[in-house]
Amino acid sequence: MPTSPISSVNDFVVRFANVNGSGSASANELFARAVLRMGIPVSPRNIFPSNIQGLPTWYEVRITGDGHLGARGGVDLMVAMNPQTWDKDVASIEPGGYLFYDSTKPLPASKFREDITVIGVPLTEIANREYTDPRQRQLFKNIIYVGALAALLDMDVDEIQKLFGEQFKGKEKLIGSNIHALALGRDWARENLKCPLGIRLKRSDAVGDSSGVGPEVPGPIPDGGDRARKAVALDKLVEVVLNGVGWAAGDRPPGAVPHGPNTGGTATRRNELSTTSQAWLYVYSEQ
């Protein structure tokens, strides 16, 4: 039965379903970091049933203007890139949610649901038309879907391009090729789909200096609520794990307390977002 599409700003869950070893981890992390750079709190987590190449892997990004860290449950937007887990992934979408998939190969109607919005983008077709090298086709296909998502969710493309510049500093050719792949996906979505979706992003200031330019000195614990939080961007190597917040390097700042599972004096569990992004996060909690 048809259901009204979910409508929400800065409050939804995106899950990427990929094949391990496909190069998707960097693209998915890029997505999460770009949202963070828009000043919107994110809580990403990797879900690895196996680290064996070719087996399923998932990456979930909870976008939450209120700064919640725990998993919410349910998926509002599924980026379904793995045929092995298709049925399970489609079933996990909330009624009224969105399914994003590679529509190069037609699928029967029985593979979809009537109560979700289906968004097909011919990612493989676009990549094959643009690139001849098999590895480039796979890697840039991942960036192409980030570009399409940028249009669908009204992301700030400038922030993504800045991240390319930081990641590939001194390698202008790589910066240009990634920006081109991003534009391929974004332009296709804007020309062929209704953008943005009911779920979308709006620039905020909920993570302090999200640009990563110049550190903001940790201040007092903010007022309001028994678990008020303040996310602070710092340009130094103090690693915070967003999935069970802890510190893997550097000193814990005054007043900072770990949240969730796997916490303690220091944390050894690592998160891709925190290890490579310049926007290091402290999370404060009232005592």
Secondary structure, DSSP 8 states (H G I E B T S, - for coil): -------EESEEEEEEEEETTSSHHHHHHHHHHHHHHTT--EEEEEE-S--STTSEEEEEEEEETT---S--SSEEEEEE--GGGHHHHHHTEEEEEEEEEE-SS---GGGS-TTSEEEEE-HHHHHHHH--SHHHHHHHHHHHHHHHHHHHHT--HHHHHHHHHHHTTT-HHHHHHHHHHHHHHHHHHHHHS-SS-SEE-----TTSSTT-SS--------SSSTT------BSS--EE-SSS--EEES---TTB---SSS-SSS-----HHHHH-S-B---B---
